Amino acid sequence: MKLAQPFTAHVTASDGMLSTGGSHHAAPSTWHQKMLNTLVRWQHRADQRRHLGNMDDRLLADMGITRADAIQESRKPFWIA
């Protein structure tokens, strides 16, 4: 049984094309990159808020944040800055 080769892709600076090991496709669009950046930002924000909500009062006090402020921030939806 032959194992499938892993998918690899490279964007070359000279032609802006995406090489997949034989054929060329247009590089990912700016729209796709912006969407990916947004999804990463949202995930990071959700992680930060979850961690903030789990901190103990001593850590919050060290940062100058009250428990009420931490709860309020941790309950915000990830898409709201």
N, C-alpha and C positions, 0 to 999 in steps of 0.2 A: 504494500500500500504506500503510495507516494503522498507525503505531507504537502499541503498547500504552502506556497511561499508567502511570507508576510507582506502586506501592502506597504510600500514605501513611496514617498512622494518628495520631490525636490523642486523648488522654484529657482530657476536660473535668472540671474540678474540681467543677462544680456537680452533675453527675449520676453521676460515676464511670463513665461509659460510654465505650467506644472508638468513635470516629467514623472511618469509612472513606470519607468523602466522599458520604454519602447514606444509608447504613444504620447502625444502631447495634448494637454487640455489647458484651457484658459486658467490662469491663477485665480484663487478665491477672490471674489469681489470685495470691495471696500464695505459693502453692506453686510456681507457674511462676517467680516472681521469685526465690525461694530457690534453685530449681534453676539458674537462670541465674547467680546470684551464686556458687554452688558451682562451676560449670563455669569461670567466669572466674578464681576463686581457684585452681583446679587448674592452669589454663593458666599463670597467673602463677608458681605454685610450680614447675612443670616448667621454665619458661624460666629462672628464677633458678638452679635446680640445674644446668641445662645450662651456664649462664654460669660458675657456680662451678667446675664440672669442667674448664672450658677456661682458667681463669686460670693465669698463670705463678706460679712460687714467690715472686717478689718481691712481687706484688700480694697473694698470700695472707699473706705475712709481714707486710705493712703492716696487714692486718686482724687479725693475731694468730691466723691459722688455719693449721694444718699441712696438708701435702699429703695425709696420711692422713685427716685430718678432712674435707677437701674431697671426697676420693674417696668416703668413707663417706656423706656427705650427698648427693652427686650421684647415688648409686646407689639412694637411697630412692625408692619409688614416689610419684607425685604426690599420691595420696590420703592419704598419711601425713604428718602435720604434723611 
